[in-house]
Amino acid sequence: MPLYDFACRECGQVFEKKLKMSESSDAQICPTCGSDDTRRHMSSAFAVGGGGRSAAPAVSVPPPTSRFT
């Protein structure tokens, strides 16, 4: 399920919500001021399992070698 970042237009608070894609266009309530005047954009992270954020570890892979070069 994607994490969506929201920003409240009333107080400026930025918050995240884990939502189904079908729910992503629904109005969200600001946890700070209670306003539903929020805007969203897709977060770069995705929720995995039942916990919080998860990121794949960085792996350095050397370029392939060729005996012809």
C-alpha positions in Angstrom: 0.0 0.0 0.0 1.5 3.4 -0.9 2.2 6.1 1.6 0.8 9.4 0.6 2.2 12.7 1.9 -0.4 15.4 2.6 -0.1 19.0 3.4 -2.8 21.0 5.2 -3.7 24.2 3.5 -5.0 25.7 6.8 -2.0 25.2 9.1 0.7 24.0 6.8 1.2 20.7 8.7 2.7 17.9 6.6 1.6 14.3 7.4 1.6 10.8 5.9 -1.2 8.3 5.5 -1.0 4.7 4.3 -4.0 4.3 2.0 -5.3 2.0 -0.7 -5.0 3.6 -4.1 -8.8 3.7 -4.3 -8.9 5.8 -1.2 -6.1 8.2 -2.2 -8.4 10.9 -3.6 -10.7 10.9 -0.5 -10.5 14.0 1.8 -8.0 13.5 4.7 -8.3 15.2 8.0 -5.2 17.1 9.3 -4.1 15.6 12.6 -3.1 19.1 13.9 -6.0 21.4 13.2 -8.8 19.0 12.0 -9.2 20.7 8.6 -10.1 18.5 5.6 -8.6 21.1 3.2 -5.5 19.1 2.4 -3.5 18.4 -0.8 -1.5 15.2 -1.5 1.3 13.9 -3.6 2.7 10.4 -3.9 5.5 9.6 -1.5 8.7 8.0 -2.7 8.4 5.3 -0.1 6.0 2.3 0.1 4.7 0.6 3.3 5.7 -3.0 3.5 4.0 -5.5 5.8 2.3 -4.2 8.9 5.0 -1.9 10.1 6.4 1.4 9.0 8.7 2.4 6.1 11.1 -0.1 4.6 13.9 0.6 2.2 15.9 -1.9 0.1 19.6 -1.9 1.1 22.0 -0.2 -1.3 24.0 -2.8 -3.2 27.1 -1.9 -5.2 27.5 -4.2 -8.2 30.6 -3.9 -10.3 30.2 -3.6 -14.1 30.5 -6.8 -16.1 33.8 -7.6 -17.5 34.6 -9.0 -20.9 37.7 -10.8 -22.1 37.4 -8.9 -25.4 38.0 -5.4 -24.1 
